[in-house]
Amino acid sequence: MATDEQNCIAKRYIKQFIASSSKVACLETLLSTTEDDLIVPLMYYLHERGDDELKKVFIVDIATTSSLDAVPILTSLSLNIQELICGCDKAPYQFDFMYAIIDALRINRIKVVEYLTQGVSSPVPQTRLESMKAITLLEYPHKPSFFDDIHQIANIIRLLADDPDRAVHLSIFGAILTFAERISTDDKQAMQAILLSALYDNDSEIQLEAAITLSEPSLRLDSIDPVRPLLSAADEDSQRAALFALDAIDDPAVVLELLHFARNDNAELARKASSILRWGQRQIIRQGLLDTRSYPDAAFRQLVVEYLACALEKEDTEPLIEMLDDPDEHVRWQAAESLGRITDQHFLLDKKRWNAWLKEYTAKK
């Protein structure tokens, strides 16, 4: 405990701090002019008599402006760092303390990971949630990574993937996005498995977040097969998740499903499918559209030639020229329109002129 003399000095500093119109500036002055051994009684005074907001402000600022090692300071206040992280349900301002301490401990990564790992194992859902959020926040701005053992973070994500608390479960998607580029191939496969499982969750928000997270380049799927059962789901939420998942799959087979969605009675789903067909992964969409040119349904073939206008370059227009022979009149005219959009030429249904133009254009290239 602090002596009476130290408490008296600390009280004088506290009054100066409270009276200041700019508390941060005042604190910086105090920290630069006050002897180190007076910082502890100053904090003692706050801990024992300050209100929650003042405690929070002071500790956060100590963590970010002081050159002192915050660990012994906080320990001297009988504030157990582990309890602050793993027992945040005990006080309304406890989470602010936790983040302040994490800031103060940035130079000691091992301790931060140790405490946060304990936090995600807490029986208190809010503590698990805040610990997962802290892990993500600590990693995001750091180049190189704040965490040395990314496999350990992948294990934490695995631990929370089946968390019964909805908010905790949702928190893993931000963490997966944050660490996706740095985890190993095995861990990426594990993350893909977690996301695929979440696609079939009963919670629509979890489904959608999983589908969106899969679109991270390092997590994209190479086959539509794991998503096919979801495509046949009757409920709209599952259909929406399936549609977003299609945008995360590098398989030309997704195009046929996107064409089905583009004709959906739900205008939102139809617009999203159309957007993917126009602006999605260009090579995948182009190949899928070309593979679907001979689909039996003329309405589908008309959609194919419409979207090919966004997928082909001028030198690639031979497949569209061939569509000018389609047995359906609407498909033929749509092919002529798409050719005009790509080439700025207007030969309508005259296949001979289109072929002559293409031959001349490719010769110049």
C-alpha positions in Angstrom: 0.0 0.0 0.0 1.0 3.6 -0.5 2.2 5.7 2.4 0.2 8.7 3.7 2.8 11.1 2.2 2.6 9.4 -1.2 -1.2 9.4 -1.1 -1.2 13.1 -0.3 1.1 13.8 -3.3 -1.0 11.6 -5.5 -4.2 13.4 -4.4 -2.6 16.7 -5.4 -1.8 15.3 -8.8 -5.3 13.8 -9.1 -6.9 17.2 -8.4 -4.7 18.7 -11.1 -5.7 15.9 -13.5 -9.4 16.3 -12.8 -9.3 20.1 -13.1 -7.5 20.0 -16.4 -9.6 20.8 -19.5 -7.4 18.5 -21.5 -6.9 15.4 -19.4 -4.6 13.6 -22.0 -2.3 16.6 -22.2 -2.3 16.9 -18.4 -1.5 13.2 -18.0 1.3 13.4 -20.5 2.8 16.3 -18.5 2.4 14.4 -15.2 4.0 11.3 -16.7 7.0 13.3 -18.0 7.6 15.2 -14.7 6.5 12.8 -12.0 8.9 10.4 -10.4 8.2 6.8 -11.3 7.7 5.8 -7.7 4.8 8.3 -7.5 2.9 6.8 -10.4 1.9 3.8 -8.3 0.4 5.8 -5.5 -1.3 8.0 -8.1 -2.9 4.9 -9.5 -3.6 3.5 -6.1 -5.7 6.6 -5.4 -7.7 6.2 -8.5 -8.2 2.5 -7.9 -9.5 3.1 -4.4 -11.4 6.4 -4.9 -11.8 7.3 -8.5 -15.0 6.6 -10.5 -15.1 4.0 -13.2 -14.7 6.4 -16.1 -11.7 8.1 -14.5 -10.1 4.8 -13.8 -10.6 3.7 -17.4 -9.2 7.0 -18.9 -6.2 6.9 -16.6 -5.2 3.3 -17.2 -5.8 3.5 -21.0 -3.6 6.6 -21.1 -0.9 5.1 -18.8 -0.8 2.1 -21.2 -0.4 4.3 -24.3 1.8 7.2 -23.1 3.9 5.9 -20.2 7.4 4.4 -20.8 6.9 2.4 -17.5 6.3 -1.3 -17.6 2.6 -1.5 -16.8 2.7 -5.0 -15.4 4.3 -4.2 -12.1 2.2 -1.1 -11.8 -1.0 -3.0 -12.3 0.2 -5.8 -10.0 1.0 -3.3 -7.3 -2.6 -2.2 -7.5 -3.6 -5.7 -6.7 -5.2 -5.9 -10.2 -4.6 -9.4 -11.4 -4.0 -9.1 -15.1 -5.3 -12.7 -15.8 -8.4 -12.0 -13.8 -9.0 -8.8 -15.8 -9.0 -10.7 -19.0 -10.6 -13.9 -17.8 -13.1 -12.4 -15.4 -14.5 -9.4 -17.3 -18.0 -9.9 -16.1 -17.1 -8.6 -12.6 -17.2 -4.9 -13.4 -18.8 -2.7 -16.1 -15.5 -1.1 -17.0 -13.5 -4.3 -16.9 -13.3 -4.7 -20.7 -11.8 -1.3 -21.0 -9.2 -2.4 -18.5 -8.5 -5.5 -20.5 -7.8 -3.6 -23.7 -5.7 -1.1 -21.9 -3.6 -3.9 -20.4 -3.2 -5.6 -23.8 -1.9 -2.3 -25.2 0.5 -2.0 -22.3 1.7 -5.6 -22.8 2.4 -5.3 -26.5 6.1 -5.7 -25.9 5.4 -9.0 -24.1 3.6 -11.1 -26.8 3.9 -14.4 -24.9 1.8 -13.0 -22.0 -0.8 -11.5 -24.2 -1.4 -14.8 -26.1 -1.3 -16.7 -22.8 -4.0 -14.5 -21.2 -6.2 -14.3 -24.3 -6.0 -18.1 -24.8 -7.3 -18.4 -21.2 -9.9 -15.9 -22.0 -11.4 -17.8 -25.0 -11.7 -20.8 -22.7 -13.7 -18.9 -20.1 -17.1 -20.2 -19.0 -18.4 -16.6 -19.4 -19.6 -16.0 -23.0 -18.8 -12.2 -22.9 -15.2 -13.0 -21.9 -14.8 -15.5 -24.7 -16.2 -12.9 -27.1 -14.0 -10.0 -26.0 -10.9 -12.2 -26.0 -11.6 -13.3 -29.6 -12.2 -9.7 -30.6 -9.0 -8.6 -28.9 -7.0 -11.3 -30.8 -8.4 -10.0 -34.1 -7.8 -6.3 -33.2 -4.3 -7.0 -32.2 -3.4 -8.8 -35.4 -5.1 -6.4 -37.9 -2.7 -3.4 -37.9 0.5 -5.3 -37.4 3.1 -6.0 -40.1 4.7 -8.4 -39.4 2.1 -10.3 -37.4 1.7 -9.6 -33.7 1.3 -13.4 -33.1 4.3 -15.7 -33.7 2.3 -18.9 -33.6 -0.6 -18.6 -36.1 -1.4 -22.3 -35.6 -2.3 -21.5 -32.1 -4.8 -18.9 -33.3 -6.2 -21.4 -35.7 -6.8 -23.8 -32.8 -8.6 -21.0 -30.9 -10.9 -20.5 -33.9 -11.6 -24.2 -34.0 -12.4 -24.1 -30.3 -15.0 -21.3 -30.8 -16.4 -22.7 -34.0 -19.0 -24.7 -32.1 -19.5 -22.2 -29.3 -23.1 -22.2 -28.1 -23.2 -18.4 -27.8 -24.3 -16.8 -31.1 -22.1 -13.7 -30.7 -19.0 -15.7 -29.9 -19.7 -17.9 -32.9 -20.1 -14.9 -35.2 -16.8 -13.4 -33.9 -14.7 -16.2 -35.5 -15.5 -15.0 -39.1 -13.6 -11.7 -38.6 -10.7 -13.7 -37.1 -10.6 -16.1 -40.0 -10.5 -13.2 -42.5 -7.7 -11.6 -40.5 -5.4 -14.6 -40.3 -6.4 -16.4 -43.6 -3.3 -15.3 -45.5 -0.8 -16.5 -42.9 -2.2 -19.8 -41.8 -0.8 -23.1 -43.1 -2.4 -25.2 -45.8 -3.7 -27.7 -43.3 -5.2 -24.9 -41.2 -6.8 -23.3 -44.3 -8.5 -26.6 -45.0 -9.7 -26.7 -41.4 -11.0 -23.1 -41.8 -12.8 -24.1 -45.0 -14.4 -27.0 -43.2 -15.6 -24.7 -40.4 -17.1 -22.3 -42.9 -18.8 -25.1 -44.9 -20.3 -26.4 -41.7 -21.5 -22.9 -40.8 -23.2 -22.7 -44.2 -25.7 -25.3 -42.9 -26.3 -23.6 -39.5 -29.8 -22.8 -38.5 -28.9 -19.2 -37.9 -29.2 -17.2 -41.1 -26.6 -14.6 -40.1 -24.0 -17.3 -39.4 -24.8 -18.9 -42.7 -24.4 -15.6 -44.6 -21.2 -14.6 -42.8 -19.7 -18.0 -43.6 -20.5 -17.6 -47.3 -19.0 -14.1 -47.4 -15.9 -15.3 -45.5 -15.3 -18.1 -48.1 -14.8 -15.4 -50.7 -11.5 -14.5 -49.2 -9.0 -15.4 -52.0 -7.0 -17.8 -49.9 -10.1 -19.7 -48.7 -12.0 -20.1 -52.0 -13.3 -23.5 -52.9 -12.4 -25.3 -56.1 -15.6 -27.4 -56.4 -19.3 -26.7 -56.1 -20.0 -30.1 -54.7 -19.9 -29.2 -50.9 -22.5 -26.5 -51.6 -24.9 -28.4 -53.8 -27.2 -29.6 -50.9 -27.7 -26.0 -49.8 -28.8 -25.1 -53.3 -31.8 -27.3 -53.0 -32.9 -25.8 -49.6 -36.4 -24.4 -49.7 -36.0 -21.5 -47.3 -34.9 -18.1 -48.5 -32.1 -17.6 -46.0 -30.3 -20.8 -47.1 -30.8 -19.8 -50.7 -29.2 -16.4 -50.0 -26.2 -18.1 -48.3 -25.9 -20.5 -51.2 -25.8 -17.7 -53.7 -23.1 -15.8 -51.8 -21.1 -19.1 -51.5 -21.3 -19.5 -55.3 -19.2 -16.3 -55.6 -16.5 -18.0 -53.6 -16.1 -21.1 -55.8 -13.6 -21.5 -58.6 -15.7 -24.0 -60.5 -17.3 -23.2 -63.9 -20.3 -25.3 -62.8 -21.4 -22.4 -60.6 -22.6 -20.5 -63.7 -25.6 -22.8 -64.4 -26.7 -22.3 -60.8 -26.2 -18.5 -61.1 -28.3 -18.5 -64.2 -31.1 -20.2 -62.2 -30.8 -17.5 -59.5 -30.9 -14.8 -62.2 -34.4 -15.9 -63.1 -35.4 -16.1 -59.4 -38.7 -14.5 -58.4 -36.9 -12.9 -55.5 -35.6 -9.7 -57.0 -32.7 -9.4 -54.4 -31.4 -12.8 -55.2 -31.8 -12.2 -59.0 -29.8 -8.9 -58.8 -27.0 -10.5 -56.8 -26.7 -13.4 -59.3 -26.7 -11.0 -62.2 -24.0 -9.0 -60.5 -21.8 -12.1 -60.0 -22.3 -13.1 -63.6 -21.2 -9.7 -64.8 -18.4 -8.9 -62.3 -17.4 -12.2 -60.7 -14.2 -14.2 -61.3 -13.9 -13.5 -65.0 -12.2 -16.7 -66.2 -14.5 -18.9 -64.2 -17.6 -17.1 -65.4 -16.5 -17.1 -69.0 -15.8 -20.8 -69.1 -19.0 -21.6 -67.4 -21.0 -19.5 -69.8 -19.3 -21.1 -72.8 -20.0 -24.5 -71.3 -23.7 -23.6 -71.0 -24.3 -22.4 -74.6 -26.0 -25.6 -75.7 -28.4 -25.7 -72.7 -31.8 -27.0 -73.9 -33.8 -24.1 -72.4 -33.7 -21.1 -74.9 -34.3 -18.6 -72.1 -31.1 -19.8 -70.5 -29.2 -19.6 -73.7 -30.4 -16.0 -74.1 -29.0 -15.2 -70.7 -25.7 -16.9 -71.6 -25.2 -14.7 -74.6 -26.3 -11.6 -72.6 -23.6 -12.2 -69.9 -21.0 -13.2 -72.4 -20.9 -9.5 -73.4 -19.2 -8.9 -70.0 -16.9 -11.9 -70.2 -15.4 -11.8 -73.7 -12.8 -9.6 -75.4 -13.1 -8.7 -79.0 -10.7 -11.4 -80.1 -12.8 -14.0 -78.2 -16.1 -13.4 -80.0 -16.2 -16.5 -82.2 -18.5 -18.4 -79.8 -21.0 -15.5 -79.9 -20.9 -15.4 -83.7 -21.8 -19.1 -83.7 -24.8 -18.3 -81.6 -26.2 -16.3 -84.5 -27.3 -19.8 -85.9 -29.2 -20.6 -82.7 -32.7 -22.1 -83.5 -34.3 -19.5 -81.2 -34.9 -16.0 -82.6 -34.5 -14.3 -79.3 -31.1 -16.0 -78.7 -29.9 -14.9 -82.1 -30.8 -11.2 -81.6 -29.3 -11.3 -78.1 -26.1 -12.6 -79.6 -26.1 -9.8 -82.2 -26.6 -7.2 -79.4 -23.8 -8.7 -77.3 -21.5 -8.7 -80.3 -22.3 -5.0 -80.8 -21.6 -4.2 -77.2 -18.2 -5.9 -77.3 -17.0 -4.7 -80.7 -18.8 -1.5 -81.4 -19.7 -3.0 -84.8 -23.3 -3.4 -86.0 -23.7 -6.3 -88.5 -26.9 -7.5 -86.8 -27.5 -11.2 -87.8 -25.0 -11.2 -90.7 -22.7 -14.0 -89.7 -20.6 -13.7 -92.8 -19.7 -10.0 -92.0 -19.0 -10.8 -88.4 -16.6 -13.6 -89.3 -14.9 -11.3 -91.8 -14.5 -8.6 -89.2 -13.1 -11.0 -86.6 -10.6 -12.4 -89.1 -9.4 -8.8 -90.0 -9.3 -7.8 -86.3 -7.2 -10.8 -85.2 -4.9 -10.3 -88.2 -4.1 -6.8 -87.0 -3.5 -8.0 -83.5 
